[in-house]
Amino acid sequence: MSDKIELVCKECSRHYAPEALHVCEYCFGPLEVQYDYEQIKSTINIEEIKRGPATMWRYSKLLPVEDAAPVDLGAGFTPLVRADRLGALLGISNLFIKDDTRNPTGSFKDRVVSVSLTKARQLGFKVAACASTGNLANSVAAHAARAGMEAYIFIPYNLEKAKIVTTAVYGSNLIAVKGNYDDVNRLCAELTSEVPDWAFVNVNVRPYYAEGSKTLAFEVSEQLGFELPDHVVVPIASGSQLTKVHKGFEELKSVGLVDTVKTVRISGAQAEGCSPVATAFKSNADFVQPVKPDTIAKSLAIGNPADGFYAMETVRKTGGAIESATDAEIIDGIKLLAKTEGIFTETAGGVTIANLVKLVESGVIQKDETVVALITGHGLKTVEALESSVGPTMTIEPKLSSFLEEYSLT
């Protein structure tokens, strides 16, 4: 593995050994895993992938860690659902939903955590830690429990109750911080120098953590018969997922598993109450201006997204767009996906669907394209967002006459 990967600065291109580093020592740019694709190309093939486990680890040759027994709860290879009813409503003939609500802790974060904690264990770390808006907290706590690692999870104090309970149940040390995610993340960045023996999955082992998101691209391609989609809609929080989904498609081309000419168009989706990347994109800005989040989509509420610029750059390069949705539109998006396709998503998925609608209406998404919308978390995590808008259709006495009377059937 050591000769297959290295860390490279995304700004100045300096090279580093694959250790617990996340920023360049010279320019402070972010580090990213770089692979020897010629070496991988000589050993990887479609039949071998198909024989692999029905998890994200079937793509281990394109991940930054090799381990016969990874820290794994079974993440990945989630359904790619053909969304005919929603597609017909929008006028799209080939719409698919990548349903990551099916992951072990109910979100795509299981992908990134499985990779990062496997790598952290190989690097000798005994303690797992993270800053989280909820989904990552769930996943780190669960995977750390599986690995027998102690865990310290830092969250904003006002997270959804379900995400707090489903983190605490695993026995982790759960620290609620009186601030928003950006405050929590800043605290964790400071802590990395105080407790260097802790693996902060989205700080000091972030380059490896981020690579887990690529498996979404790998799976989508395989589930389409090792073909590339035309257009993918990705929710934006830090922006990392969007950039890594794009990287995943490009890697499949680099190792010869798919069409090497086609470019997948990538579009982004944000909540209007936390839309720094969408705002910068629409104003043709060269940088992303931080904002103070104010949205029900708390899992996307990162006001100073670490990879926001790179996400915007990716969208521009591939010919996509970035839209934002109001809280009311987010709720409508959740309901729309549920009533058309039977998939219950959290608020982040409502953001994806609400902005999918806008991208179609604006003509950014062409109606003959093969389109994939990423649904990244389960709706049971954010039921509070729906409490005032859904409920019983009718309340009746336990009598036939009561039902018949209410429905005017007598």
Summary of the structure (lengths in Angstrom):
residues: 410
radius of gyration: 21.2
end to end distance: 73.7
largest distance: 79.9
contacts: 1502
relative contact order: 0.12
helix: 42%
strand: 17%
